[in-house]
Amino acid sequence: MNSFQNTRRALLGASATLGAASVAGCASIGSASPSIGRVVVVGGGYGGATVARYLKRWGGNVDVTLVEREAAFVSCPISNLVIGGHKQIADVTRGYEGLSALGVKRVRDEVVAVDAAARKVRLRSGTELAYDRLVLSPGVDFNLNSVGGLKAALDTGRVLHSWKAGPQTVALRKQLVDMRSGGVFAMTIPKAPYRCPPGPYERACMVASYFKAHKPGSKVIVLDANPEIISKKGLFEKAFGEHYKGIIEYRPNAELKEVSGTTAKLDFDDIRADVLNVIPEQRAADLAVQAGVVNVNQRWAAVNWLTMESTTVPNVHVLGDATFPAPLMPKSGHMANQQAKVAAAAIIQLLKGEPVNSAPVVMNTCYSFVTATDVVHVASVHQYDAKDKTFKTVPGSGGVSAQASALEGRYALAWADNIWADMLA
Ligand SMILES: Cc1cc2nc3c(=O)[nH]c(=O)nc-3n(C[C@H](O)[C@H](O)[C@H](O)COP(=O)(O)OP(=O)(O)OC[C@H]3O[C@@H](n4cnc5c(N)ncnc54)[C@H](O)[C@@H]3O)c2cc1C
């Protein structure tokens, strides 16, 4: 097979995984007919940007306003490669111009309050925006109080989470570059659920790949609060053993209790690190809490899976990492993108007073780099079950790679380009 065929296959493979979840309403873009309703979307990440784009593409005459506090979108997927020195932050950064060109009104601000009774949101600038339907895709914030000294350590900037891509990604990369050869990088993983189950193990591989090439004698110590690797276990174990023997040390059941300087304190052990990377316990972001949609374990927002509408606050839809997931549904960018399509289609129908799709199907593919070039994936397909009112995995669908490969590395990069275009073009 020649390189053109390879590239074409990689692109087709990756774009197939992005297939639309459910297209209930299809109207032309930029219709001159009067608006069928006002939708305010909060958060321009994987869920929010996608729902804004598809409300315009499928609804055309929906009045869509996207409120995002940052100037540009910075992707968490692929950001571990920036930490490993295989990509630059510019490679995972994209602008919002495509959404503006499509007619999405973009507001750079922060939503500080939701008044669900009056159907309006208040921005930090003081402006108020009225809505018929509100979509929240604010991602996660951290529970810092369960670990002594963690908040203070993060506040100093000496300990980083780098679990929201952006300045902390660049700062962690700099800490690794500045670290002495023969030094120790320790990272801690919280108990599941957290955003991107395989993400921490990919990060360990990326840091180890950098040490292997540039920092002889250095170590990566992975302190996992879970009893074992929670995603693509066999594939990561193989990568740790094959590529990073003597570099990565993996410790299960190693729950972080306290942080002091760059020392991670466990129940019976202290790990002194040159660079300490703490991935804190997560929950739906602050705005979801303020809006009153967080109703599961004081952490996540339960939704009606046919519409992604909150089960507690009417006319407010919640997407992505902030939601309480259906069984075996990962907190991933791909899943947020898929949920956004369910929501966009349903909101258009609701605004028109028409029935929503009663049988949506969503899917997920998550690629992880185990070396600078070689990648493994996990995939799943989730179908709505009307009896139990939730998504369930389709028997026999999905699975994991047989082995890591450079071909999957090309699929992974094509996946990223495709999904960024699907959200933002
Ligand atoms: C290191 C790492 C690697 C990952 N790799 C993958 C991968 O390979 N594949 C994959 O599918 N997923 C991956 N993920 C997971 C993926 O990043 C998340 O699941 C995804 O970002 C969730 O989308 P979201 O829309 O819920 O939140 P986000 O994408 O985080 O978007 C939330 C947005 O809301 C904005 N916001 C929050 N509150 C407010 C407010 N009050 N006002 C205005 N704006 C606000 C934020 O600034 C942010 O832009 C990875 C995550 C990490 C950390």
The ligand as a MOL file (V3000), in Angstrom:
LIG
                    3D

  0  0  0     0  0            999 V3000
M  V30 BEGIN CTAB
M  V30 COUNTS 53 58 0 0 0
M  V30 BEGIN ATOM
M  V30 1 C -3.8630 14.7470 29.8010 0
M  V30 2 C -5.2160 14.4400 29.2140 0
M  V30 3 C -5.3010 13.6620 28.0530 0
M  V30 4 C -6.5420 13.3770 27.5050 0
M  V30 5 N -6.5980 12.6120 26.3730 0
M  V30 6 C -7.7890 12.3280 25.8130 0
M  V30 7 C -7.8650 11.5930 24.5860 0
M  V30 8 O -6.8360 11.1530 24.0420 0
M  V30 9 N -9.0830 11.3850 24.0390 0
M  V30 10 C -10.2280 11.8670 24.6100 0
M  V30 11 O -11.3030 11.6620 24.0370 0
M  V30 12 N -10.2000 12.5570 25.7770 0
M  V30 13 C -9.0180 12.8030 26.3890 0
M  V30 14 N -8.9700 13.5470 27.5490 0
M  V30 15 C -10.2350 13.9460 28.2180 0
M  V30 16 C -10.8490 15.2150 27.6180 0
M  V30 17 O -9.9180 16.2750 27.6500 0
M  V30 18 C -12.0910 15.6230 28.4150 0
M  V30 19 O -12.9060 14.4990 28.6040 0
M  V30 20 C -12.8490 16.7090 27.6590 0
M  V30 21 O -12.0610 17.8790 27.6180 0
M  V30 22 C -14.2120 16.9920 28.3030 0
M  V30 23 O -14.8760 17.9880 27.5920 0
M  V30 24 P -15.8000 19.0550 28.3700 0
M  V30 25 O -16.4750 19.8670 27.3390 0
M  V30 26 O -16.5900 18.3720 29.4140 0
M  V30 27 O -14.7510 19.9490 29.1840 0
M  V30 28 P -13.5050 20.8530 28.6290 0
M  V30 29 O -13.0510 20.3620 27.2910 0
M  V30 30 O -12.5590 20.8910 29.7460 0
M  V30 31 O -14.1540 22.2680 28.4290 0
M  V30 32 C -14.6120 23.0510 29.5030 0
M  V30 33 C -14.4990 24.5220 29.0960 0
M  V30 34 O -15.3690 25.3000 29.9140 0
M  V30 35 C -14.7270 26.5250 30.2420 0
M  V30 36 N -15.4000 27.0130 31.4480 0
M  V30 37 C -15.5670 26.3840 32.6380 0
M  V30 38 N -16.3020 27.1110 33.4860 0
M  V30 39 C -16.6120 28.2640 32.8220 0
M  V30 40 C -17.3710 29.4090 33.1870 0
M  V30 41 N -17.9510 29.5240 34.3910 0
M  V30 42 N -17.5000 30.4020 32.2660 0
M  V30 43 C -16.9050 30.3040 31.0380 0
M  V30 44 N -16.1750 29.2300 30.6430 0
M  V30 45 C -16.0430 28.2180 31.5310 0
M  V30 46 C -13.2680 26.1220 30.4210 0
M  V30 47 O -12.4040 27.2320 30.2720 0
M  V30 48 C -13.0880 25.0810 29.3160 0
M  V30 49 O -12.6430 25.6580 28.1060 0
M  V30 50 C -7.7310 13.8590 28.1230 0
M  V30 51 C -7.6470 14.6390 29.2830 0
M  V30 52 C -6.4000 14.9250 29.8290 0
M  V30 53 C -6.3220 15.7750 31.0590 0
M  V30 END ATOM
M  V30 BEGIN BOND
M  V30 1 1 1 2
M  V30 2 1 2 3
M  V30 3 2 2 52
M  V30 4 2 3 4
M  V30 5 1 4 5
M  V30 6 1 4 50
M  V30 7 2 5 6
M  V30 8 1 6 7
M  V30 9 1 6 13
M  V30 10 2 7 8
M  V30 11 1 7 9
M  V30 12 1 9 10
M  V30 13 2 10 11
M  V30 14 1 10 12
M  V30 15 2 12 13
M  V30 16 1 13 14
M  V30 17 1 14 15
M  V30 18 1 14 50
M  V30 19 1 15 16
M  V30 20 1 16 17
M  V30 21 1 16 18
M  V30 22 1 18 19
M  V30 23 1 18 20
M  V30 24 1 20 21
M  V30 25 1 20 22
M  V30 26 1 22 23
M  V30 27 1 23 24
M  V30 28 2 24 25
M  V30 29 1 24 26
M  V30 30 1 24 27
M  V30 31 1 27 28
M  V30 32 2 28 29
M  V30 33 1 28 30
M  V30 34 1 28 31
M  V30 35 1 31 32
M  V30 36 1 32 33
M  V30 37 1 33 34
M  V30 38 1 33 48
M  V30 39 1 34 35
M  V30 40 1 35 36
M  V30 41 1 35 46
M  V30 42 1 36 37
M  V30 43 1 36 45
M  V30 44 2 37 38
M  V30 45 1 38 39
M  V30 46 1 39 40
M  V30 47 2 39 45
M  V30 48 1 40 41
M  V30 49 2 40 42
M  V30 50 1 42 43
M  V30 51 2 43 44
M  V30 52 1 44 45
M  V30 53 1 46 47
M  V30 54 1 46 48
M  V30 55 1 48 49
M  V30 56 2 50 51
M  V30 57 1 51 52
M  V30 58 1 52 53
M  V30 END BOND
M  V30 END CTAB
M  END
